[in-house]
């Protein structure tokens, strides 16, 4: 047998390389995609101070751009920008003032009624300890002066961080609104594939969806706040308007916010009425309000209107809260709206939008 025939036989039995459509190729692509997602999530978490303000700024720009665009047709651009920024800051200031007013009123009530709350704690701790549950060791540190001072320091530091965060966001918004038209022209002239078209069309659709999302979220939050206010007044719960405002504000954070807005009034009802029947009634009614408005109507209405699965809404809240804390809880759903909308605009990623979009179900 010649050397040439041996080479021919060896080449004939050599295993072929996997084709792009083979299962091995699909598995490799899936693993690379998973590694990319993990690396991107880690980078976003580590660079929270950079990307979180940028995400909020883009979100605010999407909401405020129609006002800026309308004013630019009537007055010079800089005057329109000043009016748009003034309106945006005014809305944020009014919202923060309402939340601050309600929180301060609740804090003053706690300070004035501290003896009753401490008595309630002692009675609950005694009842639990009589049933073999040691509570004093776990919670005793939260009822001393040193711990209260540390909490006050943490609150002050949190307020300073929030102010710094807001300043950075508004600077981004100020500069970004000035460059929207220039960015559109650059994307329209993009010569490298369809990236410019995808970003331009997807960005416009994302802005429309985000405005609709905020409209729905605001309306549902107002309804929740009014219902909580009405129920607290009928039940004789102190600080009824304040609980309504707090429920309104916390409802902007899906799932987590309503839970907090339910637990605080329940604790106050326990201290005020000193009756477990009334406490259970308050807890149950507040949960019914939050469930009907927040966990039933809103996810389905928002999901169907914005092509997002309710499961994805829940996952987005917890995932972005894990990455960015409270800021991520608020901005998580808008980020997912933007990502899925961009995926819809390119054939290679359209399957992602189809997979995580709203289920084809008629809720009516």
Buried (B, 14 or more C-beta within 10 A) or exposed (E): EEEEEEEEEEEEEEEEEEEEEEEEEEEEEEEEEEEEEEEEBEEBEEEBEEBBBBBBBBBBBBBBBEBBBEBBEEEEEEEBBBBBBEBBEEEBEEBEEBBEEBBEBBEEBBEEBEEEBEEBBEEEBEEEEEEEEEBEEEEEEEBEEEEEEEEEEEEEEEEEEEEEBBEBBBEBBBEBBEEBEEEBEEBEEBEEEEEBBBBBBBBBBBBBBBBBBBEBBEEBBEBBBBBBBEBBEEBEBBBBBBBBBBBBBBBBBBBBBBEEBBEBBBBBBBBBBEEEEBBEBBBEBBBEBBEBBBBEBBBBBBBBBBBBBBEBBBBBBBBBBEBBEEBBBBBBBBBBBBBBBBBBBBEEBEEBBEEBBBEEEEEE
